[in-house]
Amino acid sequence: MIEILTPAELDRARETGALVGTILQAMKERATVGVNLLDIDKWTKQMIEDAGAVSCYVDYAPSFGRGPFGHYICTAVNDAVLHGLPHDYALRDGDLLTLDLAVTLRGISADAAISFVVGETQAPEDLAMIDATERALAAGIAAARPKARIGDISRAIGTVLRGAGYPINLEFGGHGIGSTMHQDPHIANDGRPGRGYILRPGLLLAIEPWVMADTDELVTDDDGWTLRSATGARTAHTEHTIAITEKGAEILTLPRG
């Protein structure tokens, strides 16, 4: 299913996106050394409920997970990169943490992710990997304009990631979003320009470059959800929900203020 939002629905999408961005920023500020991942999940739940929103994750049960997910935010640490199931773990200095969040507010969903290093020990290779995903995201967003194609976004992302020296996994990537979290079209993190669905104003897309330092192979944790690098290498993941407008892409998942 591919949805094209009306102007009124797009206004609601802006509200949802701002909420997602604001919660992620608040959790980043709280994610200090010694903080437990389960506390981050608890605080996220409270912020979602206080806003009158609904989690896209807690009842999520796709074919690739051991569902339902049962938590409110994905917390992926170090070699974990996607679908990180919150568990009893206290953050340590130098941990590379990815927070991924999707909520629905007034019938419209938004999805975003951030990666950052916890504490004072900031390894240059970790910062470079995070920077590569952020630059790839910016390139993908710049390519997202009316009459462009999904393949143009994919190629823009892949050019940055490959140029930075990272292998690219094509199994998981970005996606359409709207009244539900995951919709068509799929947005691979590399691809051929001029191919795929033609972008139209009113389309919402969640664009999400992610990499593992030295592999494109994933393994699934014993929890049935958390995806890790097969080599134990560190990982990074950055995501925004955007709206295609007549003027280009509008980023919806920036924090308020």
Phi, psi and omega in degrees: 000133174238123181257142170246119186279147171283165176304322179293319178293324178296323175299320178291325177297325177296321177296314181297315180299317179297323178296314179301312180298322180291318178295316179299318179296319179297319180289326175299317180293330181274344186279073180255170180304131180095345180286138181272141178301327179292331175290320176301317178298317180296315179295322178297314177306315182296317180294322177298312182293322179297330181274356183074022181262177181231136176292138171276350189259323195301324180255010185289127184218069179283173183294333184274354181247164174265075193278173357287160185298316171081004180224176192251347180210147174271132182234100183253124186246128171061260182276355172277142184230326183226148172057036182295113182283121177303138181210178185284087180217127177267126182299143181244158177302128179092355176298139173262112188247132171248129174248127182233129188220136172223133177223163174241131178227125179054038172087001181235136183259157172214154190216134179205162179213149176224146173240143180199164180260133182274137173085201188267336184276103185247093182294130181305323181292329175292314181296323179294321180292316176300315180300321180298318179293324179291320177292322177295320177298314179300320179293318178297319179295319180297330180278350186270095180218161181304138179077354168287173181240161179305321180299332177293320177295313182300315180296320180298317178296310184297325179299318179291312183295316178294321179297332178275357174093017184259137170295154183236125174269131183259001183289315180244139180198207181281179188194161168292159181207155181180247178288343173231163187290313185246116178226169167288156003271154171287139179241095178293155182273017167197156182174190183255130179293156178077010181242155173093187185300138178277128184286139181230148174304137182100351178278134173257137178227138169258112183257128189214085172293137175212148182216162170239143194303322188221017182206160170247012184258132180255151169231150181262133179294166177296341179286354178082001184233306189296126177259129182238161173292139183294337182264355186082009180289156177291164187217165175209154188205126180227140185209143168226150165267131179237159171246135172279123178240173178301332183267352182134211183266137174246122178283124184262335191260038171273144179293151177298138177082000000 
